[in-house]
Amino acid sequence: MKKDAREFLQRLVESHGAPGYEEGVQKLFRNRIAPVCSEVRTDVLGSVIGVRNPGKKPRILFDGHSDEIGFLVRYIDDTGFLFVAPSGGWDTEVVVSQRVLVHTSKGPLSGVFGKKAIHLMDAEERKKKSELHQLWVDIGAADGEQAKKLVEIGDFVTMDAPFTEVLEGRAVAKSFDNRAGIFVVSETLRGLNKSLKASVYGVSAVQEEIGLRGAKAAAYSIDPDIGIAIDVTHAVDHPDANKRKVGDLRLGKGPVICRGPNINPKVFARLVEVARKKKIPYQVEADGRGTGTDANVIQLTRAGVATGLVSIPLRYMHNPCEMLALEDLDNTVKLLVAFAQSVSSKDDWTPGS
């Protein structure tokens, strides 16, 4: 990965943006794509849309989502502890004792998720998994009065975890789901060349983690002929993973091309074709229903969109230490650039035609 791209990736994953609070992330994305786009706009939900080669047919949409799972402050007690509501799908086992940032109007406050120490638990308590309402955020406040002067109900909370490179070209961060996707969208827009025949719209969508909301509005606005969602999927090359249930996807083996009813068969076939032609490693996963990604709402936009889903393999999803292989990001960009460059107005994406 080139140095400037790696630095941009680090800035993305170390920025903070829970669903509905993505402005800081979106500023980074907007600044990255502006030099190569004919137009960059932000819609009323907050999604950022950049366009290359406008006014041409077909229109291709590349979509990633900018939000990360987080929390909202719901209650502040008289002793100054904060209690939060989830914004996205959390496993409370990975929340306990994590460092967090509380994003207030006065700036971010450092804190930590607190829980009763094991020494103070009885035998039955030790056996039980914590529920989120049993945990609290401790910002070190002296009392509730001090906490309420600094923190308001509805302030958002995110994990405070750095981008870290580990062995074998792999990296760990709190929000590869799905800053990896918007990184790929930005670098794809930057990688297109003058032989491009189609119009390409790159979207950094908001609020995916709470219902695919930003992509739905953006896709309706763009009215694409082809739409490809870029997200993460589960790498299972680690202990305690049942490949019979989830397939066999691995870090470093290339982008994952999805196949199933959410996916247009001709889009799938073209992605595989260009991967083989360009000697880009790839993997295939199957999903027998809606995928739970932005591909869901893109496919059903207006009269329907020829939809694809390309994913980056990720270990430990929805966790402060998600892990991926940097080479998979580079190869996903290569795949999408090659796909976009291969598309022309002569292509018919109707299944069976």
PAVEXTI-283621 format. One record per residue (C-alpha): z, y, x. Coordinates in Angstrom, 3 decimals. Layout:
PAVEXTI-283621
<node><w>Z</w><v>Y</v><u>X</u></node>
...
This chain:
PAVEXTI-283621
<node><w>0.000</w><v>0.000</v><u>0.000</u></node>
<node><w>-0.918</w><v>3.442</v><u>1.338</u></node>
<node><w>1.958</w><v>5.685</v><u>2.351</u></node>
<node><w>1.390</w><v>8.393</v><u>-0.269</u></node>
<node><w>1.109</w><v>5.784</v><u>-3.051</u></node>
<node><w>4.316</w><v>4.096</v><u>-1.929</u></node>
<node><w>6.115</w><v>7.444</v><u>-1.873</u></node>
<node><w>4.843</w><v>8.215</v><u>-5.381</u></node>
<node><w>6.015</w><v>4.810</v><u>-6.594</u></node>
<node><w>9.475</w><v>5.454</v><u>-5.160</u></node>
<node><w>9.683</w><v>8.837</v><u>-6.887</u></node>
<node><w>8.672</w><v>7.227</v><u>-10.181</u></node>
<node><w>11.242</w><v>4.439</v><u>-10.141</u></node>
<node><w>14.039</w><v>6.692</v><u>-8.912</u></node>
<node><w>13.368</w><v>9.215</v><u>-11.684</u></node>
<node><w>15.155</w><v>8.860</v><u>-15.000</u></node>
<node><w>13.757</w><v>8.633</v><u>-18.522</u></node>
<node><w>15.244</w><v>6.667</v><u>-21.386</u></node>
<node><w>13.168</w><v>6.434</v><u>-24.600</u></node>
<node><w>12.643</w><v>9.928</v><u>-25.972</u></node>
<node><w>13.817</w><v>11.566</v><u>-22.744</u></node>
<node><w>10.848</w><v>10.932</v><u>-20.450</u></node>
<node><w>9.976</w><v>14.527</v><u>-19.452</u></node>
<node><w>10.943</w><v>14.212</v><u>-15.789</u></node>
<node><w>8.891</w><v>11.053</v><u>-15.338</u></node>
<node><w>5.937</w><v>12.577</v><u>-17.151</u></node>
<node><w>5.907</w><v>15.594</v><u>-14.855</u></node>
<node><w>5.468</w><v>13.280</v><u>-11.865</u></node>
<node><w>2.643</w><v>11.378</v><u>-13.582</u></node>
<node><w>0.886</w><v>14.560</v><u>-14.706</u></node>
<node><w>0.971</w><v>16.065</v><u>-11.213</u></node>
<node><w>-0.361</w><v>12.837</v><u>-9.681</u></node>
<node><w>-3.421</w><v>12.555</v><u>-11.928</u></node>
<node><w>-4.280</w><v>16.246</v><u>-12.397</u></node>
<node><w>-6.447</w><v>16.597</v><u>-9.246</u></node>
<node><w>-8.870</w><v>13.852</v><u>-10.391</u></node>
<node><w>-8.951</w><v>14.381</v><u>-14.167</u></node>
<node><w>-11.198</w><v>16.693</v><u>-16.165</u></node>
<node><w>-8.397</w><v>17.165</v><u>-18.668</u></node>
<node><w>-4.687</w><v>16.370</v><u>-18.799</u></node>
<node><w>-2.721</w><v>16.918</v><u>-21.991</u></node>
<node><w>0.664</w><v>16.035</v><u>-23.447</u></node>
<node><w>0.881</w><v>15.050</v><u>-27.108</u></node>
<node><w>3.668</w><v>15.981</v><u>-29.505</u></node>
<node><w>5.581</w><v>12.741</v><u>-28.847</u></node>
<node><w>5.492</w><v>13.383</v><u>-25.097</u></node>
<node><w>2.834</w><v>10.919</v><u>-23.917</u></node>
<node><w>0.603</w><v>12.243</v><u>-21.124</u></node>
<node><w>-3.146</w><v>11.617</v><u>-21.382</u></node>
<node><w>-5.591</w><v>12.140</v><u>-18.519</u></node>
<node><w>-9.375</w><v>11.858</v><u>-18.886</u></node>
<node><w>-12.083</w><v>11.019</v><u>-16.373</u></node>
<node><w>-15.774</w><v>11.315</v><u>-17.223</u></node>
<node><w>-15.181</w><v>12.741</v><u>-20.726</u></node>
<node><w>-17.743</w><v>12.597</v><u>-23.519</u></node>
<node><w>-19.234</w><v>9.234</v><u>-22.546</u></node>
<node><w>-19.316</w><v>5.899</v><u>-24.356</u></node>
<node><w>-17.558</w><v>3.582</v><u>-24.486</u></node>
<node><w>-14.081</w><v>5.086</v><u>-24.289</u></node>
<node><w>-11.654</w><v>2.965</v><u>-22.246</u></node>
<node><w>-7.896</w><v>3.409</v><u>-22.621</u></node>
<node><w>-5.548</w><v>2.311</v><u>-19.833</u></node>
<node><w>-1.945</w><v>2.490</v><u>-21.050</u></node>
<node><w>1.433</w><v>2.097</v><u>-19.371</u></node>
<node><w>4.808</w><v>3.230</v><u>-20.671</u></node>
<node><w>7.026</w><v>5.722</v><u>-18.914</u></node>
<node><w>10.385</w><v>4.972</v><u>-20.524</u></node>
<node><w>13.097</w><v>2.722</v><u>-19.131</u></node>
<node><w>15.894</w><v>1.116</v><u>-21.097</u></node>
<node><w>19.014</w><v>3.254</v><u>-21.158</u></node>
<node><w>21.894</w><v>4.406</v><u>-23.328</u></node>
<node><w>22.944</w><v>7.378</v><u>-25.462</u></node>
<node><w>26.453</w><v>8.805</v><u>-25.557</u></node>
<node><w>27.854</w><v>8.007</v><u>-28.999</u></node>
<node><w>31.583</w><v>8.801</v><u>-28.706</u></node>
<node><w>33.970</w><v>10.538</v><u>-26.292</u></node>
<node><w>37.620</w><v>9.542</v><u>-26.624</u></node>
<node><w>40.686</w><v>11.715</v><u>-26.063</u></node>
<node><w>41.197</w><v>10.364</v><u>-22.559</u></node>
<node><w>37.673</w><v>11.336</v><u>-21.422</u></node>
<node><w>35.884</w><v>7.985</v><u>-21.505</u></node>
<node><w>32.346</w><v>7.781</v><u>-22.912</u></node>
<node><w>31.136</w><v>5.066</v><u>-25.255</u></node>
<node><w>27.408</w><v>4.498</v><u>-25.542</u></node>
<node><w>24.717</w><v>3.023</v><u>-27.754</u></node>
<node><w>21.867</w><v>1.001</v><u>-26.230</u></node>
<node><w>18.341</w><v>2.400</v><u>-26.140</u></node>
<node><w>16.330</w><v>-0.739</v><u>-25.446</u></node>
<node><w>17.328</w><v>-4.350</v><u>-24.895</u></node>
<node><w>20.324</w><v>-4.803</v><u>-22.591</u></node>
<node><w>22.162</w><v>-7.888</v><u>-21.386</u></node>
<node><w>25.762</w><v>-6.669</v><u>-21.150</u></node>
<node><w>26.438</w><v>-9.083</v><u>-18.280</u></node>
<node><w>24.296</w><v>-6.908</v><u>-15.992</u></node>
<node><w>25.848</w><v>-3.653</v><u>-17.231</u></node>
<node><w>29.458</w><v>-4.230</v><u>-16.160</u></node>
<node><w>30.565</w><v>-2.107</v><u>-13.160</u></node>
<node><w>27.133</w><v>-0.553</v><u>-12.622</u></node>
<node><w>26.820</w><v>3.005</v><u>-11.366</u></node>
<node><w>25.147</w><v>5.323</v><u>-13.880</u></node>
<node><w>24.002</w><v>8.897</v><u>-14.337</u></node>
<node><w>24.874</w><v>10.829</v><u>-17.492</u></node>
<node><w>22.121</w><v>13.392</v><u>-18.049</u></node>
<node><w>23.678</w><v>16.555</v><u>-19.457</u></node>
<node><w>22.399</w><v>20.072</v><u>-20.121</u></node>
<node><w>24.286</w><v>21.123</v><u>-16.976</u></node>
<node><w>22.731</w><v>18.403</v><u>-14.821</u></node>
<node><w>23.406</w><v>14.722</v><u>-14.089</u></node>
<node><w>26.963</w><v>13.416</v><u>-13.776</u></node>
<node><w>27.766</w><v>10.288</v><u>-11.808</u></node>
<node><w>29.798</w><v>7.593</v><u>-13.516</u></node>
<node><w>30.423</w><v>3.883</v><u>-13.714</u></node>
<node><w>30.628</w><v>1.318</v><u>-16.485</u></node>
<node><w>34.253</w><v>0.263</v><u>-16.716</u></node>
<node><w>35.850</w><v>-2.913</v><u>-18.014</u></node>
<node><w>39.364</w><v>-4.344</v><u>-18.010</u></node>
<node><w>40.030</w><v>-6.012</v><u>-14.638</u></node>
<node><w>40.157</w><v>-9.807</v><u>-14.608</u></node>
<node><w>43.836</w><v>-9.656</v><u>-13.559</u></node>
<node><w>44.671</w><v>-7.977</v><u>-16.882</u></node>
<node><w>42.810</w><v>-10.467</v><u>-19.080</u></node>
<node><w>44.349</w><v>-13.447</v><u>-20.798</u></node>
<node><w>42.722</w><v>-16.885</v><u>-20.583</u></node>
<node><w>40.670</w><v>-16.452</v><u>-23.759</u></node>
<node><w>39.378</w><v>-13.008</v><u>-22.766</u></node>
<node><w>38.090</w><v>-14.388</v><u>-19.472</u></node>
<node><w>35.857</w><v>-16.868</v><u>-21.333</u></node>
<node><w>34.149</w><v>-14.279</v><u>-23.520</u></node>
<node><w>31.039</w><v>-12.278</v><u>-22.757</u></node>
<node><w>31.627</w><v>-8.546</v><u>-23.035</u></node>
<node><w>30.033</w><v>-6.614</v><u>-25.865</u></node>
<node><w>28.757</w><v>-3.108</v><u>-25.210</u></node>
<node><w>31.357</w><v>-1.437</v><u>-27.436</u></node>
<node><w>34.044</w><v>-2.995</v><u>-25.222</u></node>
<node><w>32.690</w><v>-1.175</v><u>-22.162</u></node>
<node><w>32.948</w><v>2.511</v><u>-21.348</u></node>
<node><w>31.455</w><v>5.026</v><u>-18.951</u></node>
<node><w>34.023</w><v>6.587</v><u>-16.630</u></node>
<node><w>32.970</w><v>9.951</v><u>-15.174</u></node>
<node><w>36.416</w><v>10.598</v><u>-13.706</u></node>
<node><w>37.350</w><v>13.171</v><u>-16.357</u></node>
<node><w>41.010</w><v>14.170</v><u>-16.602</u></node>
<node><w>40.943</w><v>14.044</v><u>-20.401</u></node>
<node><w>38.717</w><v>14.295</v><u>-23.446</u></node>
<node><w>38.689</w><v>18.090</v><u>-23.388</u></node>
<node><w>37.168</w><v>18.171</v><u>-19.908</u></node>
<node><w>34.650</w><v>15.436</v><u>-20.740</u></node>
<node><w>33.522</w><v>17.203</v><u>-23.932</u></node>
<node><w>32.894</w><v>20.440</v><u>-22.028</u></node>
<node><w>30.447</w><v>18.578</v><u>-19.804</u></node>
<node><w>28.942</w><v>15.853</v><u>-21.998</u></node>
<node><w>27.481</w><v>16.082</v><u>-25.498</u></node>
<node><w>26.858</w><v>13.368</v><u>-28.061</u></node>
<node><w>23.270</w><v>12.186</v><u>-27.576</u></node>
<node><w>23.096</w><v>12.815</v><u>-23.826</u></node>
<node><w>21.221</w><v>9.926</v><u>-22.234</u></node>
<node><w>22.530</w><v>7.566</v><u>-19.588</u></node>
<node><w>20.560</w><v>5.555</v><u>-17.025</u></node>
<node><w>21.347</w><v>3.236</v><u>-14.169</u></node>
<node><w>21.774</w><v>4.867</v><u>-10.766</u></node>
<node><w>19.995</w><v>2.473</v><u>-8.407</u></node>
<node><w>17.636</w><v>3.167</v><u>-5.484</u></node>
<node><w>14.196</w><v>1.839</v><u>-4.635</u></node>
<node><w>14.686</w><v>-0.736</v><u>-1.874</u></node>
<node><w>12.131</w><v>-2.745</v><u>0.075</u></node>
<node><w>13.161</w><v>-6.309</v><u>0.905</u></node>
<node><w>11.410</w><v>-9.194</v><u>2.675</u></node>
<node><w>7.783</w><v>-10.268</v><u>2.274</u></node>
<node><w>6.467</w><v>-6.945</v><u>0.951</u></node>
<node><w>8.701</w><v>-7.022</v><u>-2.098</u></node>
<node><w>10.702</w><v>-4.191</v><u>-3.589</u></node>
<node><w>13.663</w><v>-3.760</v><u>-5.918</u></node>
<node><w>14.280</w><v>-0.915</v><u>-8.380</u></node>
<node><w>15.894</w><v>-0.162</v><u>-11.725</u></node>
<node><w>12.754</w><v>0.719</v><u>-13.681</u></node>
<node><w>9.684</w><v>-1.213</v><u>-12.569</u></node>
<node><w>9.547</w><v>-1.909</v><u>-16.327</u></node>
<node><w>7.426</w><v>0.026</v><u>-16.707</u></node>
<node><w>6.988</w><v>2.623</v><u>-13.996</u></node>
<node><w>4.906</w><v>-0.105</v><u>-12.353</u></node>
<node><w>2.492</w><v>0.242</v><u>-15.277</u></node>
<node><w>2.117</w><v>4.012</v><u>-15.109</u></node>
<node><w>1.784</w><v>3.773</v><u>-11.328</u></node>
<node><w>-1.173</w><v>1.428</v><u>-11.856</u></node>
<node><w>-2.685</w><v>3.778</v><u>-14.453</u></node>
<node><w>-2.431</w><v>6.782</v><u>-12.135</u></node>
<node><w>-3.876</w><v>4.965</v><u>-9.127</u></node>
<node><w>-6.685</w><v>3.522</v><u>-11.258</u></node>
<node><w>-7.677</w><v>7.016</v><u>-12.399</u></node>
<node><w>-7.624</w><v>8.138</v><u>-8.768</u></node>
<node><w>-9.691</w><v>5.136</v><u>-7.655</u></node>
<node><w>-12.683</w><v>5.512</v><u>-9.982</u></node>
<node><w>-15.958</w><v>6.678</v><u>-8.448</u></node>
<node><w>-19.055</w><v>8.600</v><u>-9.548</u></node>
<node><w>-20.888</w><v>5.474</v><u>-10.720</u></node>
<node><w>-18.514</w><v>5.288</v><u>-13.696</u></node>
<node><w>-20.497</w><v>5.144</v><u>-16.952</u></node>
<node><w>-17.651</w><v>5.083</v><u>-19.482</u></node>
<node><w>-15.012</w><v>7.669</v><u>-20.311</u></node>
<node><w>-11.608</w><v>6.556</v><u>-19.054</u></node>
<node><w>-8.348</w><v>7.732</v><u>-20.605</u></node>
<node><w>-5.164</w><v>7.051</v><u>-18.675</u></node>
<node><w>-1.993</w><v>7.225</v><u>-20.754</u></node>
<node><w>1.644</w><v>7.350</v><u>-19.731</u></node>
<node><w>3.128</w><v>6.505</v><u>-23.116</u></node>
<node><w>6.645</w><v>7.175</v><u>-24.352</u></node>
<node><w>9.172</w><v>5.157</v><u>-26.346</u></node>
<node><w>7.708</w><v>1.684</v><u>-25.823</u></node>
<node><w>11.133</w><v>0.126</v><u>-25.435</u></node>
<node><w>12.136</w><v>1.077</v><u>-28.988</u></node>
<node><w>8.969</w><v>0.121</v><u>-30.862</u></node>
<node><w>5.685</w><v>0.883</v><u>-29.016</u></node>
<node><w>5.794</w><v>4.363</v><u>-30.511</u></node>
<node><w>3.990</w><v>6.554</v><u>-27.982</u></node>
<node><w>1.044</w><v>4.202</v><u>-27.535</u></node>
<node><w>0.466</w><v>4.055</v><u>-31.284</u></node>
<node><w>0.030</w><v>7.821</v><u>-31.545</u></node>
<node><w>-1.967</w><v>8.131</v><u>-28.315</u></node>
<node><w>-4.390</w><v>5.356</v><u>-29.230</u></node>
<node><w>-4.989</w><v>6.897</v><u>-32.660</u></node>
<node><w>-5.763</w><v>10.232</v><u>-30.997</u></node>
<node><w>-8.121</w><v>8.791</v><u>-28.378</u></node>
<node><w>-9.858</w><v>6.294</v><u>-30.714</u></node>
<node><w>-10.862</w><v>3.987</v><u>-27.833</u></node>
<node><w>-13.485</w><v>1.257</v><u>-27.897</u></node>
<node><w>-11.541</w><v>-0.756</v><u>-25.300</u></node>
<node><w>-7.810</w><v>-0.569</v><u>-24.670</u></node>
<node><w>-5.871</w><v>-2.297</v><u>-21.914</u></node>
<node><w>-2.092</w><v>-2.175</v><u>-21.742</u></node>
<node><w>-0.531</w><v>-2.468</v><u>-18.308</u></node>
<node><w>3.031</w><v>-3.775</v><u>-18.342</u></node>
<node><w>5.270</w><v>-6.258</v><u>-16.550</u></node>
<node><w>5.743</w><v>-9.929</v><u>-17.331</u></node>
<node><w>8.253</w><v>-12.559</v><u>-16.267</u></node>
<node><w>7.842</w><v>-14.071</v><u>-12.815</u></node>
<node><w>9.616</w><v>-17.421</v><u>-12.888</u></node>
<node><w>9.572</w><v>-18.336</v><u>-9.198</u></node>
<node><w>13.359</w><v>-18.389</v><u>-9.079</u></node>
<node><w>16.121</w><v>-20.878</v><u>-9.996</u></node>
<node><w>16.929</w><v>-21.707</v><u>-13.615</u></node>
<node><w>13.484</w><v>-20.939</v><u>-15.077</u></node>
<node><w>11.845</w><v>-23.430</v><u>-17.439</u></node>
<node><w>8.106</w><v>-23.340</v><u>-16.783</u></node>
<node><w>7.483</w><v>-25.616</v><u>-19.764</u></node>
<node><w>8.653</w><v>-22.782</v><u>-21.985</u></node>
<node><w>7.298</w><v>-19.711</v><u>-20.230</u></node>
<node><w>4.482</w><v>-20.810</v><u>-17.910</u></node>
<node><w>4.290</w><v>-20.492</v><u>-14.143</u></node>
<node><w>3.836</w><v>-16.924</v><u>-12.905</u></node>
<node><w>4.772</w><v>-15.872</v><u>-9.384</u></node>
<node><w>5.258</w><v>-12.790</v><u>-7.253</u></node>
<node><w>2.428</w><v>-12.065</v><u>-4.840</u></node>
<node><w>-0.169</w><v>-14.169</v><u>-6.647</u></node>
<node><w>-1.919</w><v>-11.256</v><u>-8.308</u></node>
<node><w>-2.033</w><v>-9.477</v><u>-11.659</u></node>
<node><w>-1.510</w><v>-11.530</v><u>-14.807</u></node>
<node><w>-4.316</w><v>-11.494</v><u>-17.389</u></node>
<node><w>-3.123</w><v>-12.374</v><u>-20.869</u></node>
<node><w>-4.988</w><v>-14.635</v><u>-23.279</u></node>
<node><w>-4.288</w><v>-15.111</v><u>-27.004</u></node>
<node><w>-4.816</w><v>-13.545</v><u>-30.451</u></node>
<node><w>-3.647</w><v>-10.101</v><u>-29.296</u></node>
<node><w>-6.461</w><v>-10.144</v><u>-26.738</u></node>
<node><w>-10.176</w><v>-9.620</v><u>-27.253</u></node>
<node><w>-11.863</w><v>-12.708</v><u>-25.730</u></node>
<node><w>-14.669</w><v>-10.669</v><u>-24.192</u></node>
<node><w>-12.236</w><v>-8.289</v><u>-22.536</u></node>
<node><w>-10.342</w><v>-11.278</v><u>-21.135</u></node>
<node><w>-13.585</w><v>-12.835</v><u>-19.871</u></node>
<node><w>-14.727</w><v>-9.602</v><u>-18.206</u></node>
<node><w>-11.403</w><v>-9.147</v><u>-16.443</u></node>
<node><w>-11.621</w><v>-12.684</v><u>-15.066</u></node>
<node><w>-15.263</w><v>-12.177</v><u>-14.106</u></node>
<node><w>-14.635</w><v>-9.018</v><u>-12.088</u></node>
<node><w>-11.540</w><v>-10.529</v><u>-10.457</u></node>
<node><w>-13.591</w><v>-13.467</v><u>-9.234</u></node>
<node><w>-16.503</w><v>-11.281</v><u>-8.164</u></node>
<node><w>-14.249</w><v>-8.938</v><u>-6.164</u></node>
<node><w>-12.085</w><v>-11.812</v><u>-4.874</u></node>
<node><w>-8.965</w><v>-10.310</v><u>-6.431</u></node>
<node><w>-6.206</w><v>-12.914</v><u>-6.925</u></node>
<node><w>-5.102</w><v>-13.234</v><u>-10.534</u></node>
<node><w>-2.971</w><v>-15.373</v><u>-12.831</u></node>
<node><w>-3.328</w><v>-16.188</v><u>-16.528</u></node>
<node><w>-0.638</w><v>-16.301</v><u>-19.195</u></node>
<node><w>-0.940</w><v>-17.323</v><u>-22.834</u></node>
<node><w>0.776</w><v>-15.700</v><u>-25.791</u></node>
<node><w>0.253</w><v>-17.127</v><u>-29.258</u></node>
<node><w>1.230</w><v>-14.012</v><u>-31.192</u></node>
<node><w>1.575</w><v>-10.264</v><u>-30.755</u></node>
<node><w>2.669</w><v>-9.709</v><u>-27.185</u></node>
<node><w>5.502</w><v>-7.236</v><u>-27.736</u></node>
<node><w>3.698</w><v>-4.714</v><u>-25.535</u></node>
<node><w>1.624</w><v>-1.630</v><u>-26.276</u></node>
<node><w>-1.350</w><v>-4.002</v><u>-26.606</u></node>
<node><w>0.016</w><v>-4.793</v><u>-30.077</u></node>
<node><w>-0.474</w><v>-1.323</v><u>-31.507</u></node>
<node><w>-3.620</w><v>-0.582</v><u>-29.505</u></node>
<node><w>-5.397</w><v>-3.606</v><u>-31.002</u></node>
<node><w>-4.679</w><v>-2.435</v><u>-34.568</u></node>
<node><w>-5.611</w><v>1.229</v><u>-34.093</u></node>
<node><w>-7.934</w><v>2.603</v><u>-36.771</u></node>
<node><w>-10.648</w><v>-0.038</v><u>-37.385</u></node>
<node><w>-9.519</w><v>-2.142</v><u>-34.406</u></node>
<node><w>-9.850</w><v>-1.973</v><u>-30.629</u></node>
<node><w>-11.098</w><v>-4.538</v><u>-28.102</u></node>
<node><w>-7.783</w><v>-5.052</v><u>-26.366</u></node>
<node><w>-6.553</w><v>-6.539</v><u>-23.117</u></node>
<node><w>-3.197</w><v>-6.917</v><u>-21.410</u></node>
<node><w>-2.783</w><v>-6.962</v><u>-17.642</u></node>
<node><w>0.739</w><v>-7.441</v><u>-16.326</u></node>
<node><w>2.566</w><v>-7.272</v><u>-13.022</u></node>
<node><w>4.841</w><v>-10.277</v><u>-12.325</u></node>
<node><w>8.473</w><v>-9.163</v><u>-12.285</u></node>
<node><w>11.740</w><v>-10.939</v><u>-11.574</u></node>
<node><w>14.966</w><v>-9.958</v><u>-13.381</u></node>
<node><w>13.480</w><v>-7.791</v><u>-16.136</u></node>
<node><w>15.754</w><v>-5.269</v><u>-17.900</u></node>
<node><w>18.081</w><v>-5.324</v><u>-14.952</u></node>
<node><w>19.085</w><v>-2.638</v><u>-12.415</u></node>
<node><w>17.530</w><v>-4.788</v><u>-9.658</u></node>
<node><w>14.068</w><v>-5.737</v><u>-10.932</u></node>
<node><w>11.864</w><v>-7.187</v><u>-8.173</u></node>
<node><w>8.102</w><v>-7.229</v><u>-7.661</u></node>
<node><w>5.532</w><v>-7.668</v><u>-4.895</u></node>
<node><w>3.855</w><v>-4.436</v><u>-3.825</u></node>
<node><w>0.571</w><v>-6.255</v><u>-3.207</u></node>
<node><w>0.455</w><v>-7.184</v><u>-6.898</u></node>
<node><w>0.396</w><v>-3.478</v><u>-7.744</u></node>
<node><w>-2.481</w><v>-2.842</v><u>-5.343</u></node>
<node><w>-4.451</w><v>-5.786</v><u>-6.719</u></node>
<node><w>-3.875</w><v>-4.680</v><u>-10.309</u></node>
<node><w>-5.353</w><v>-1.286</v><u>-9.467</u></node>
<node><w>-8.372</w><v>-2.955</v><u>-7.835</u></node>
<node><w>-8.888</w><v>-5.128</v><u>-10.924</u></node>
<node><w>-8.807</w><v>-2.241</v><u>-13.388</u></node>
<node><w>-11.052</w><v>-0.033</v><u>-11.271</u></node>
<node><w>-13.583</w><v>-2.870</v><u>-11.035</u></node>
<node><w>-13.330</w><v>-3.505</v><u>-14.780</u></node>
<node><w>-13.918</w><v>0.153</v><u>-15.676</u></node>
<node><w>-16.847</w><v>0.449</v><u>-13.275</u></node>
<node><w>-18.443</w><v>-2.654</v><u>-14.835</u></node>
<node><w>-18.458</w><v>-1.311</v><u>-18.404</u></node>
<node><w>-21.464</w><v>0.394</v><u>-20.000</u></node>
<node><w>-22.641</w><v>1.411</v><u>-23.468</u></node>
<node><w>-24.797</w><v>-1.745</v><u>-23.588</u></node>
<node><w>-21.752</w><v>-4.021</v><u>-23.806</u></node>
<node><w>-20.873</w><v>-5.544</v><u>-27.180</u></node>
<node><w>-17.187</w><v>-6.434</v><u>-27.470</u></node>
<node><w>-17.429</w><v>-8.096</v><u>-30.868</u></node>
<node><w>-16.089</w><v>-11.680</v><u>-30.642</u></node>
<node><w>-18.820</w><v>-14.278</v><u>-31.128</u></node>
<node><w>-21.685</w><v>-11.819</v><u>-30.736</u></node>
